[in-house]
């Protein structure tokens, strides 16, 4: 039997009801090889999936080919808008394009100006990723994106600069301890800004609701309750995501920098630091976004009465977004 299993359009080949299944699924989602898919290959994948839905597949097409076509389409095309996502803001581009920013955030001995620069750049990237991978079942004004971006940048810079100034004024700390503590400043700044970013930019979902679907994938209504669940779960992933990325490298680098080879060859510190950040980022991203299913389920009894009246289903689904 093929390791891919029988193809199901719009479904994952991994069990989305388990953490391990979601983890394996998102390893597929963040696979950077999809960044190099040509326009011709993308169109071929879309056409192959269309022919599957129409029941007109040519003979000889395997489940493996269909799963690969779906992987390519899902990596590049937004599920709600049907539009191509710009390469730096795809989930498959998050690690390659985000790692240089993480390295910058964790550089030691930063000035106030460099702290502001890297925090602003990080939140600019995060804001664009959030916007491009949002739940777009209900249109939201672009002003919400700007509001979320400005709120995230303001909170990140304020917290990072505030903590840096406090630590610099902490006379009881030894220079070594002060340097070590400064390396952990990015985490509270980034975590709080990430939550601010999600809440502000997707605030319209709370006031307007998001679409909920029945067993057949048909929209049965718009729910503000489902929107609250979606934003809460997304915000939690944004707190968990930077934990290993911003906390592991300082610990690892504090140990590695004591090694004789790095003591003698200081030019190796930045490349080693970059590799440590890349490894932490590659582990943290699939772990964080695997915490909750993207297509989440909720009991109809928890939703608005009009939705319960519109369907016989006891459980409905909604797209949480990423």
N, C-alpha and C positions, 0 to 999 in steps of 0.2 A: 504493500500500500504506500502511496506517495506521502511524504512528510508534510505536504501542503494540505491534504484533505480536500474534500469536495468543495468546489468554489461556490461562494454565496455573495451575490452582488451587494455592495454596501456594507458588508459585514467584515469583521476581522477573522483571520484564520486562527487566531488565538482566543482562548476563552476570556471574555471581558468581565466575567463574574469573579475572577480571581486576580490577586495582585500579580502573581507570576505571569499570568496570561497577558495582563495589561502591560507589564514591564517588557515582555518580549514583543508585544505589539508596538510599543513606543520606541524600542530599539530600531524597529523597521521605519517608524515615522521620522526619526532624527537621522537616519542613514544619509550621510553627506554625499554619497554617490549619486543620489537623485538630483543634485545640483548641476550635474553635467549632462542631464538628459537633453537631447536636442528637441527642437520644435517638431521635427518630423516624427521622432519617436513618441512624443507626447500625443500628437494627433492620431498616430496608429493605435496607441493605448486607449484613447477615448473612443475611437471607432470600434475597436474590438469589444469594449464593454457595451457599447450601444447595440452591436450585433448580437451580443449575448442576451440582452434584454428583449430584443426583437425575435429571438429564436432563430437567427439566420447565420450562426457561426459556421465558418468553413470547416470541412473535415480535418481532423488531425490536431486541432487546437487543444492543448492540455490545460489541466487545472493550474499547473505551475505558471503557464503563460498568462492566464487570466489573473491570478493573484499578483503577478509582477506588474501587469497593466494597471490594476487597481492601486497598487502601491505607488506607482508613478503619478497617477492622476490625483490621488489624495495628497501627495507631497507637494503638488504644484497648484492645483485648482482649489479655490475655496468652496466648501460644500454648499453654502447658502447662496453666494453670489454667482458662482460659476466662473469667476474671473481668476486670472493668474495672479499668484502672490509674488511680489518682488523677491528676488533671491535672498537678500540679507535678512528678510523678515519671515522666511519660511521656518518651520520647526527644524527642517534639515539643515538650515543655515545658521541656527541659533548658536551652536557651539563654535563652528569655524569663524564666524563674524564676531561672536561675543567674547571669545577667549582673550584677544588683545586688550579688550576693555577691562576684563577681570585682572589681567596682569597689571594694568595701569592702576587699578583701584588698590592693589596690594603692594605697590612699590613702597619700600621703606623711606623714611625721612622726607615725607611729602611736605611741600609748602602749602599755605592756604590756597594759593592760586591753582596749584596742581590738583588739590583735593576738590575744588569747585569744578575744574575742568573734567576730571574723570567721573565724578558723580553725575554731572550734567550729561556727559556722553553716554553713560550707562543707562540713565533713565530715558534718554532720547531713543536708544535702541529698544529698550523694553516697551516704551509706549508704542512704537511702530509695530513691534511683534504682537502686542496685545490687540492693537487695532486691526491688523491684517488677519488675525486668527480669532476674531470675536464671533459671537453668535450674531449673525446678520439676518435672522429671520424677520426682525423688525427694524426698519431703517432708523438711524439715529443721526442727528445733525453733526456736522464736522466740528462744530464748536465744542461738543462734548469731548472730542479727542484733544483739542487744544487745552481745555480746562483740566483734563486728566494729566496731560503732559506738564503743564505749568505747576500743578499741585504736587506732582511727583518730584520734579526738579527742586522746587522750593523746599519740600520736606527733607529730601535727601541731603541737599547742601546745608540746610540749617542744622540738622542733627550732626552731620559729619564735622562741620566747622565748629559747632558748639562743643562737642566732645573733645575735639583736638585742642581747643583753647583751654578747656578745663584740665586736661591732662598736662598740658604745658605749664599750667600754673600750680600743679600738684607738687609742692616742694618736697614732700615726704618720699616721693618715688625716686628710686635710683635711676640713673640714665639708662641702664640696661632694661629695668622693669618698664620704664616709660616707653622705650622703643618697642618692647614686646606688646604692651597694651595698645599702643597706637596702631599696630597691625590689625587689631580686631575692631577698630572703629568702623570700617566699611559695613560690617554685618548689620548692626541696628539701624544704620542709616538706610541701607539698601532694602532691608526687610520692611521697614515702616513705609518707605517710599513706594515699594511694590504694591502694598495694600492700598495706599492712597491712589496710586495710578489706576488700579483695577476698579475701585469703588467710584472714583470721579468719572473715569472714561466710560464706564458701563452703567452709570447712574440712571440713564433713561430706561434701562430694562426694569429697574425697580418701580418706576412710575407707570410704565406702559405694559410691562409683562413680556414673557417670551412664549413662543409657540410650544404646545405640548401635543404629542402624537399618540395615536392608538397603535394596536398590534400590527396594523397594515401600513403604518408610516404616514397615515393621513392626519392632518391637523384637526384637532377637536376643539381648540380654543386657545386663548392667551391668558397666561397665569402670572400674577405678580408673586405668588407664593413660590412657584418653581424658579422664578428669577432670583428670589432671595437665596434659595438653596444653591443655585448655580454660582452666584457671586461669592457666597460664603466658602464654598468648596474651592473656587478659583483663588480666593484670597489666601486660604490656608496653604495651597501649593506654592504661592508666591513667598510665603514666609519660610517654608521648608526648603525651597529651591536654593537660596543663597547660603544655607547653613554649611554644607560640606564645601561649597565653592569658596567661601570667604573665611572659614574657620580652620579647615584642614591644612591649606597651604602655609599659613603662618606657623602652625605647629611643626609641620614637616620641615619647612625651611629653617626654622630656628635650630633644629637638630642637624640638618645637612650642612649649614654654614659653619659648623664647628669641625667638620671633617678637614683633615690636612690639605686634601686636593683643592677644596674651595677656598681654604685660607691662603694657599699659594697662588691660585689662579682666580682672582676675583672676577675676571671677565666671563667666567663660566656661571656665575651666580644667576644672571638674568635668563640665559637659556634653560638652566635647570629649573628656575622658578616658573618659567613659561610651561615647561613640560608637566610640572606638578599641578599647575592651574588647569591645564588641558585635561589631565587625568581626573581631577576632582569634578570638573565641569561635565565631562563625559559620563561620569557615574551619577552625579546629582540630578541632571535634567530628566532622564527616564524614570529615576526613582520618585521624583517629586510629582511629575504629571501622571504617574501610575497610581497615585493614592486613591483617586476617584475615577469611575468610568466617564468617558467623554459623553456618551449617550446614557445619561443617568435615568433611573426609574423612581417614581414617586406614587404613592397611593392616591387614588382619586379622592378619597375621603379627606385628605389633607388640603385639597385644592378648593377653589371657589365653587359655590353651589351650581353655577351655570355650566361649569365643565362637567360636573357629575351628571347633570341632566342631559348633556350632549353626547354621552357615550355609555355603552354597557360595560366597558373595560373597568377592571378594578385597579389596574396599574397602567400608568401612561409614562411616556419617556420624554426627555427634553435634551437638547444639545447644550451641555455645560460650557462649551468653548474651551479654549486652552489658555 
